[in-house]
Amino acid sequence: MKKVKNLFSQIYRSYLFRRTIISFLSLLGLSLIIFALARVIPGDPARMALGPRAPEDVVERYREMLHLKDPLIVQYYYWLSDLFHGRLGISLVTFRDVSADILEFLPATLELMLFTAIIQIIGTIILGTISGCRPGSLVDGALRIFAYVGITIPAFVWAILFQLIFSYYLGWLPAVGRISEDLRVPRVTGFMLIDTILTGNVRAFIDALQHLILPSLSLALGAMAQEARILRSSLVENIGKDYVVTFASHGIPYRTVCFKYALKPSLLGLVPVMGLDIASIIANAFMVEMIFNWPGVSRYGITAMLRKDLNAIVGVVLVVGLIYVIVNILVDILIFILDPRIRRR
Amino acid sequence: MSEIETLLEVKDLYVNYKSYWYIYKVLNGVSLKISKGEKIGILGESGAGKTTLLKSILGILPPQGRIVKGDILYKGRSLIHDKKYLNEVRRSSIGMIFQDPLASLNPVFTVKEHLLDVLKVVYKDHNYKESDLISIATELLKEVMLPDVERVLNSYPFQLSGGMRQRVVIAMALASAKELLLADEPTTNLDVTIQDQILRLIERLVNEKNLSLILVSHALGLLFRMVNTLYVMYGGEIIEYGDARKILKEPLHPYTKMLLISAPRLTSSKIGEGIKGNPPDYRNPPSGCRFHPRCPFAMDICKKEKPKLIRIGPDHYVACHLYSTSDLEKTGSGI
């Protein structure tokens, strides 16, 4: 217990603290870029919002309300302070509050992301270690082929394929949506799996799980194949190193040697790649959410882009950036725990 | 020397390494014998197959390496064909100290984790608790003269100096070396003052625990001091062996002679001549005697026939056509 407490105090004091500040700064940079983009794009936001037939004096007053007549730096200040208060403005198309919209759609996307990440991590570690510990074996050969296929075929193709095979032809799993239409689940957290448990609805839980499988599998496959190959080659390399061979020379079973002494140093290189892949799930999710009609923030984003709904786009991009930053902080923490050389510095 | 006393016997061992394009024929019929309490040294230039020999004994050749012929017997039982016996021997009879102490400890585990896992398999049948194993580990670290054992146990390798790391490696090797210690150039990558300490430590421990020792080294003085029997390797073959003092004073094989002459000496003003030419190309090793392209005394027969080890005197064997049969008288006086 004391060890854990020490660990956390260390994290706070140095490494994580520094990393968080850096992440915060990068978010600030991102906001600056987004702000600049939103202002550089030609067109008058006030006129766009109110439409061509609104009288000029109303538009003028709206411009003042949006601080559009102030210098850019002042505009940025207002925009940023709105941001901190969670005000992302009003959608230019639907006139709904963008932050409320995003809060409504985000849990569905996060649920999909987390489920995908879990599949991806478990699959990577199982496939990577089996083929890395037995290079040249049947599993290893199969993984090689799977990796090439997985890397070359983009997620949305998998999505269509899976939909065809498992829903249309085999009828095992539902094709679209988060939950069957006849089931009513009251919204508590917005995470379907959690809400169904909270309301004690087992049938709905299983139903929601079935809806999750195909979209997350199609999102997970590509990155999983790639990561499993990375893990495999770094395992193969580590198994030949003296610091792993030493343990074999003491008669420690190959399984222990491989899963413990070779795997842990191999993970160090894999975790950052994995983090980036997990963060980029949200980018890949744009297409997959469309295909599975998943009511998530990515689908919301696509709709906004097609309609040039500037405020909504800004909101979605900020959410994506925030997710990247959070995943990266998690990666840093994981590396911190895995690698004593960083921990004791 | 009766058969029963023989601890380890390597019999006519051939080891190949396979790369994508080539087969490297490294060990070319190596035989070696060590009896209980004996200390033998293996001398030879880099790439002569010394490490390959030690690794084959423990069955830890890299995946490209393969024993193609020959056998390794420990107390009369084969280590190559009986994997279960090999694991038994690895656990509680033979320990190995690797070449580079900086590379032989796992960077992401503490010294304690290293030692505990080794001790767990060594004392598998004893039903020891973890606290018992920790006290054994503490004892081991004290034996290798590490100061502040508590701190060392909880340290990661990168927090220890090179000398300390090699002591930890020795402690690990000692955990399983109840009968035989293999030391593969145990002082490479350490600075000179530490080298001497480490060697004294190994010498003391081997004597105290009455272990047999196979010591691989380039350091002639060290071999002279520590071993009874010396094997000289060239190009994956044993070309001369016998009593260490005798070989170092009166070497017979041209390679051994040249090797001893080229050893740098503080008393000499010149740098040694070295041996002209390169070590053999294992992809396509020279026919006959593998040393013949570099040998100043090469004869026709050297290219055709691999010389057998022949007995020259008590405890002195050499594999060289110069000494076969009738030529002995003429060329025995040497270079």
Contacts between the chains, C-beta under 8 A, distances in Angstrom:
chain1	res1	chain2	res2	distance
A	135	B	63	7.1
A	240	B	62	5.3
A	240	B	63	7.5
A	241	B	103	6.9
A	242	B	98	5.0
A	242	B	99	7.5
A	242	B	100	6.5
A	242	B	103	4.5
A	242	B	104	4.3
A	243	B	103	6.2
A	243	B	104	5.6
A	243	B	105	5.7
A	243	B	106	4.2
A	243	B	107	7.0
A	244	B	106	7.0
A	245	B	60	5.2
A	245	B	98	7.6
A	246	B	96	8.0
A	246	B	98	6.3
A	246	B	104	5.2
A	246	B	105	7.6
A	246	B	106	7.8
A	246	B	169	7.6
A	246	B	172	7.0
A	247	B	106	7.9
A	247	B	117	6.9
A	247	B	118	7.4
A	248	B	60	5.3
A	248	B	90	7.9
A	249	B	58	4.9
A	249	B	60	5.1
A	249	B	90	6.1
A	249	B	95	8.0
A	249	B	96	5.1
A	250	B	90	6.0
A	250	B	91	6.6
A	250	B	95	7.6
A	250	B	118	4.7
A	250	B	121	6.5
A	250	B	122	7.5
A	250	B	172	7.1
A	250	B	175	7.4
A	250	B	176	5.3
A	251	B	86	7.9
A	251	B	87	4.5
A	251	B	88	7.2
A	251	B	89	7.7
A	251	B	90	3.3
A	251	B	91	3.7
A	251	B	92	7.9
A	251	B	121	5.5
A	251	B	176	7.0
A	252	B	117	6.0
A	252	B	118	7.0
A	252	B	121	5.4
A	253	B	121	7.8
A	256	B	117	7.1
A	260	B	117	7.7
A	261	B	106	5.4
A	261	B	109	7.1
A	264	B	106	7.8
A	264	B	108	5.0
A	264	B	109	7.2
A	265	B	106	6.8
A	265	B	107	6.4
A	265	B	108	5.3
A	268	B	108	7.3
A	338	B	108	6.7
A	339	B	108	6.3
A	340	B	107	7.6
A	340	B	108	6.1
A	340	B	110	7.7
A	340	B	156	4.3
A	340	B	158	7.5
A	341	B	107	6.7
A	341	B	156	7.2
A	341	B	158	5.6
A	344	B	156	6.9
A	344	B	159	6.6
